Amino acid sequence: MVAFLVLSTGVVDNVKSAEENVSVTYDMVIIAPRIFSRALQPLLVHKNNHQVETLFKSTEDIYNEYDGRDKPEQIKYFIKDALETWDISYVLLVGGKQGQRNTWYIPPRYSNLDDWSDWDYQYLSDLYYADIYKADGTFEDWDSNGNGIFAEWSRDSEQKDILDLYPDVAVGRLACRTRIEVYTVVNKIITYETKTAGTSWFRHMIVAGGDTFPNPYDEYEGEMEATRSTTYMDAIVENTIFLFASDGTLTRRADMVKALNKGAGFVHLAGHGTPSIWSTHPPHDIDTWIDGIGLADMFRLRNRNKLPIYVIGGCHTHKFDVTVQEFFKGVVADGLHYFSPNMDDYGAFWLYEWVPECIGWRLISVRHGGAIATIGNTGLGYGTPGNSTLDGLGGWLEPRFFHAIGVQGKTILGEAHCQALTDYINKDNVDVNKDRIDRKTVEQWVLLGDPSLKIGGYTT
């Protein structure tokens, strides 16, 4: 076992530096600021003890050692170097925003694709860190037209970057804002991987949905998507809990909290979302919302170590750059109009981007339960209304994650996430350089969690 860990006091004396062993291969690199290094040490020991050869690299060292146009590009060049030097399979980014400030521990790359929504002028894309090479094997900088605007697709398509988008390495992010969150999530990962195997709760699956696009469509799209996910998991799941608006099993938040507190290995929520909450509609009722789980419910989650992997459909549930500062910025910019509920002239307050953390991350950072990992959209999530909802966009991609696990046999979290993305890009009717919504669907589907996570834990 060879580990490399830089602490705030320097390199640990009794472990050998990976840079001195260029012939050694590694499975994973953890990238984080030095302020988190001590909290991450138990995770490195745990991973190496389970034959996931892991090393640590500080952002401070990356910025000193690698060139690039900005910090994300410097980090990406390091990942390329690690891939070519140590043959890594996984990259774990540890760090989100610094508390509620607009500075970052691990800076993201924003895509500059205009989806014509007049909402997501930019959106977070950690796929940037996974897509290392173009098809010809050269470095994929996400700036093919060389104008310094990354992942660009202008409204008139006059400015457009041609991108590869295939993940070359599995990337996950722990969007920790404090050292306490690092300690919490590290403890969750270690406990999950050492104590989950053989438990009955892991073989439970919870799915929830309703009528995502009410009237004039007869189909209940969320329920169709959630049901599709369950059909892929027969080899793993022994008990499925369906929470559906159409049969009255999902009518309020308490229905979902009660089910989640019993524990499950997997959860799929197919519907709508904001950074603050996941929700759906009852049948044929576009004016009524059924709230499923939100930030206000986190204190009621008591599933403790029975931690599921979530796939959450809907918009902005994984917008991990939100802060309470957005409230004050909105009031300053728009005055009282900021609070306008008029659908024809919507105030930005109702986008719920003024919350301290998005639900995709809060489910992981909560101490007494929640999730071990979550997957979802950093921007507007797209789906197809009616009976074609399973044919593309989120209605196809979300169940495909469970297909990767239950049908294709992926047992590592990041590999299942990458497989679903790759399968989507390879679909016959998809061209991510011709359809901007297909591209956005792939770019924004982020994994918050440990990409090397052994699904269901280790048996020994």
Secondary structure, DSSP 8 states (H G I E B T S, - for coil): -----EETTEE-TTS--GGG-TT---SEEEEE-GGGHHHHHHHHHHHHHTT--EEEEEHHHHHHH---SSHHHHHHHHHHHHHHHH---EEEEE--BSTTSS-BSS---EEEE--SSSS-SSEE-THHHH--B-TTSSB--S-TT-SS-TTEE-TTSSSB-------SSEEEEE--SSHHHHHHHHHHHHHHHHH-TT-SGGGEEEEEE--SS-SS--S-HHHHHHHHHHHT-TTT-SEEEEEETTTTS-SSHHHHHHHHTT--SEEEEESEE-SSEEEE--TT-TT--EEEEEGGGGGG---TT---EEEE-SSSTT-TT--THHHHHHHHHHGGGGG---GGG--GGGG---SSS-HHHHHHH-TTSS-SEEEEESS------GGGTTSSHHHHHHHHHHHHHHTT---BHHHHHHHHHHHHHT-TT--TTT-HHHHHHHHTEEEES-TT-BTT----
